[in-house]
Amino acid sequence: MAGEVEQQLRAYVEYLRDIGVHDFYRQGEPVYADVAPASAPIAAEMAVADAAVEARPLPAKVAVAEERRPVVVASRPEFLEPPIPKLVSFDDLVPLPESRVDAAHKVEALAAIQTEIGDCTRCPLAYAGRRTIVFGDGDANARLMFVGEGPGADEDTSGIPFVGKAGQLLNNMIQAMGLKREEVYIANIVKCRPPANRVPEPVEANTCDQFLLQQIDVVQPQVVVALGSTAAMYLLGVKQSLSSLRGRWHSCRGAKLAVTYHPAFLLRDPRMKGDAWKDLQMVMAELGLKAPAKG
C-alpha cells in the first residue's frame, strides 16, 4: 500500500513539474504523537463522559455586535481628474473681427465655415451615433438669430435645425413676430445630436462653440435669442436660472441677446407660452416688428 501511495505522489510531483511548478515548501517538520490505547475501565469512563456532554443542553446563542470599521474608499489623485472647464462668454472668447464680412459675401463665408468643420471628429459626439452635422439654416443677412441647444432625431436625419415638433412651434413663434423662417437664421450650441437628446457635455459645447461664434460674426444679427438655459449658459458664460436671465438685454458679439424658453420645454409645459411671448415682444420692439393682424 505504501508503495502505491509513493508512486501516486511521485506521479503528481512529475505533473507539477511539467506545468512549471518546481519548488515545494513546508513549514516545519510533521510531529507524530504516540498515543497508547486506553484500557477498558478508562474507555468506559470516557464513553460515560461523552454521553453526559452530548445530553447537556447547549447554551443559547448570544448576539455579539460585530464591530464595523469604516470603509475607506481610495480617491483618485487630483492630477488624474480632468479640469472643470470655466465658462467664458462669447464676448470674451475672442475679440470681434477688425473687418466684417459684407452682405454680398456672407453666404460664401458661411460655406467656408461649414467646409472647415468637414466630417468633424473633434469631440465625442462624432462617435456617439450622430448621422449628420447640423450646421445652420436661414438668411445669412438676418437681423434676428435663434440659437438652440443641439439637434434632435429629426434634425439628425434631415441636417436642418428645428424641423421636429419643437421646430414647428418655433416656426409659429417666428410667424407670430411678423417674420418668416426664411428671414431669420437658426443654429445650435452643438452641431451633432447628443445621445438620447441629453444636454451637451462641456467638452462637446466648448469644442463646437468656435464655429457658432464664427457664424454669429458672419451673419452679424441685430438680436440673438437664446432658446433655453443651455444656449444662454454658453453664449453668456454664466450659469444662472432662466428666470434671472429673462426680461432684460444681454450682449453677444456686438448684438443684443434675449433669453427665452426652448420650444421643446414649451411643448412640455404650455403654461409658459405666455411668458415666452413677452420675451418675443421685447425682441419685436427692438427690431420694430409688429405682429400680423388676425384675419
PyMOL commands that set and color helices and strands:
alter all, ss='L'
color gray80, all
select helices_A, chain A and resi 2-18+40-55+78-80+90-93+103-117+124-127+153-158+165-176+181-183+195-197+202-219+229-236+242-245+263-268+270-287
alter helices_A, ss='H'
color red, helices_A
select strands_A, chain A and resi 137-138+144-148+185-188+223-227+250-252+255-260
alter strands_A, ss='S'
color yellow, strands_A
deselect
rebuild
show_as cartoon
